[in-house]
Amino acid sequence: MDQSAPDWYDPIADAMLAFEMRGELPADQIVREVVLADAEMEALWGYKKGQDVAEAMAVLYKVQRRDAQVAEDALRALCEMANPGRF
């Protein structure tokens, strides 16, 4: 990703919106990590505002597991949570 280009952030912003609106994660691993980090930050902001984010944080924790199947299942659950706006 060329950060010297004026529109370098556009693919990241598009990926964040795709996740938030449709529960879609990008194929690019780096952009995916940014989207997941943003999702975790949003959950933390929600917690700060008094929202119940326990389910979201538990799923985000599982995404980081070394067990590939657990992580894949958690990613699927996370996308399902984002799609209807539960995240």
N, C-alpha and C positions, 0 to 999 in steps of 0.2 A: 504494500500500500504506500503510495507516494504522498507523503505528508506535506510536500512542498506545493502540491497542486491545490488551487483554491477550493476545490470541491471534494477533497480527500475524505471528508467525514460523511458524505452522502450515502455510501453503501452501508455504513454503520447505522445511520439514522433510519434508512429504509428497513434494515434488518430489525431494529428495535420496534418500529411500527408494525412490521409483519408479525412479530411475536406477540405484541400487545393486542393487536386487532384480530389476528387469525390463528394464533398459537403456532406459528411457523418458525422454525429455527433455520438459520442459514447453513449451507453446506461447508462454507469456509470455516475452518476450525478456529482461527484467530477471531473472526467476527462473531462466531458462536460464543466464544469465551467472554467477549465484551457484552454481548446480549445477556448472557447468564449473570455476569457481574452486575449489570444494570438492574436485572430482575431482583437480585438479592438486595441491592441498595434500595430499590422501591419498597421491598418488604420491610426493610429496616426503618424506612421513613414512615411506613404504615404503622409499625409497632410504636414508633415515637408519638404518633397521633392517637394512639390508643386502640388501634385496630387489632383484631385477632389474626395474626399471621403465622401461627404455630404450624398449620398444615403446609403452607408454602415453604417455610424455613426447613421443615422436615424433609420435604421433597428436594429442595435445593441441596441439602446435606447428602442425600442419597445419590444425587447426580455426581458428586465428587468421589464416590466410592471406587475402589480399585476393581471390584467385581463388575465386569463388563455388563452382565445381564441385569444386575441391580441398577446400574447407572442408566442403561438403556430404558428400562421400565420406568425409572424416575423421570427421564427426559420426556417420555410419552405422557406421563401423568402431568408433568409441568405444562406441556403444550395444551393438554385438555383443560387445565385450570385457567390458562391465559385466554383460550379461545372464547369462553363465555364471560370473560371479565372477572373471574373469581380471584385472579391474582392481583 
